[in-house]
Amino acid sequence: MSRPLPIALVQAPPRPAGAPVSGFAEEVEAVMRRFPQTRLIVFPELHLCGVDEGEDADRQLQDAAEPLDGRRVAELGRLARDLGVWLLPGSICERGPEGELFNTALAFSPDGEPAAFYRKVFPWRPREPYVPGDRFVVFDIPGTGRVGFSICYDAWFPEVARHLAWMGAEVIVNPVMTTTSDRAQELVLARANAIVNQVFVVSVNTAGPLGTGRSLVVDPEGLVRTEAPGEGATVLTDVLDLDHVTRARTYGTAGLSRMWAQFTDADAPIDLPLYGGRIDPRRWHPGQGGRTPS
């Protein structure tokens, strides 16, 4: 295992909107005490912005929203630095420059610097009040590999995972706050997105009583490495070998299928009328998309 990535997925209930980061810091510290070799720790969607469903949820989100240069993001960066860990605290409710709301996933490096932010491209309409993001985002863990973000409902749109893989992502982190009965379908989608792109998929859901849990890690050939059996609060740990992505793409899934080697430069482009674009065989290579600025 030459490119190991020890991870921890925290399936937990959300913290109240507007709650101080200090309480979250205690939560992260507790996980790190139990699993001190963890290098990447991941929390669910909107973990820091839970709302009371019995009240005006949109108003609560408005009250909890902060810009990316606000106090909350700065405190999260300091927490990552203090613990020396790659911290993915789930997504937050971000207030944009025009006062709009974004559902925004964050990544902080062990030196406390923001490594990436990603605004959810496919908010779950009509329920979610967020403005869609306009780009896909990846970030690099030096010496290990590249990670891409999707958030919850993004997983239902195969274009997201495909573009992240094209941009070089070897792991797709999908923080989720699924409270509905379709978590079973999301588990299928996690495996499907992993298989058709030959990437790891890490999907971490909110715990009960609000969320339906069943967080999981899927390998680049679609096998479930670990999964929470239910909705209870828990921490899943694993060590991903990112060289598995290289092996799967070189030798094929189950030693057979090599989707990223499908085309040759001699093949004619294929029109994609839905997108007003096309598949260009000369661009059909993972990693060719480079790194999109966050």
Phi, psi and omega in degrees: 000099186264345177229067182284144175227095176288127185233158172225128177253121185258101175273105188215159174293154179290154174275150182300142177303132179086358179293147182295150180294339181302321178295321176295322179302319178297323179295314180294316181300322179297319178295317182292329176294321180286324186229072189292344179273000179300135177252332181227122181241133190233134178244164184288171175303136175053032182299328181267004186224044177293144181237157176276111184298341179279351181250190178282096186297319181297321179293320177299319178294320177301317182292328184273345186293141176222153174288165181293339177264020181273183185294320185299313181297319178298318180293323178294321176298317179296323179296314178300319180293316182298325182267348180064043185225153169285116186248121173244093190280023187083196176259161177236166172271108183263134172270119181282176185296337179257014181087000179286163180254137173237147170266105196238121175274144184236151172224133178238138178278167180295347175268007175088002182274142172296119180271331182191154165222144184225124178266125184308122183281328183239077174298150184281096183271147006268007190285322186272138186270014191273148170282135181293146170288171186233016179201157174267151190225134171231161174214158185256137166260106188306135178079357183237299181168194187243138183240140176242154180254138157222158182235119170044255188298341175306329184295341180280354182245105187298341179298330182293304181298322180297316180292322178297318177296319178297328178280000175104003180297133174254343174228131172250119178263123185237086175290138191226144165232077180264118181249002189251179188279001184265017175299328179300319178292324179296327178295322176295317181295322178300316179290320181295315179297324176294315184294310189284347178244355181052058178226160166286142172237126180244112183241114183243120185254160174293143177279168175288166008279351180281310185267169182257002172062220181060045173296156182201163173236129180242138181272173186294352176252009174090007179273137179280118181278321178204148182208137172288133186286342183204209187264356184294151177298133181197169174235124174263135176237152178197165172237109180277135173258103185292346172293343175298325176298313180299316180297315182297320182284332180280315186254349177099149174297128186056028180071019187231292194272128182235076188298325182284353176252019186295318190259155169244163180296343180277347180288145178285146174300153180246122180291143177238084186302327180303323185258356186065029182222206181197162169272119176258113183306333181286346180250004184275069181216128178296139181093349182288339179288349179066200182254124178275127180302138180271000000 
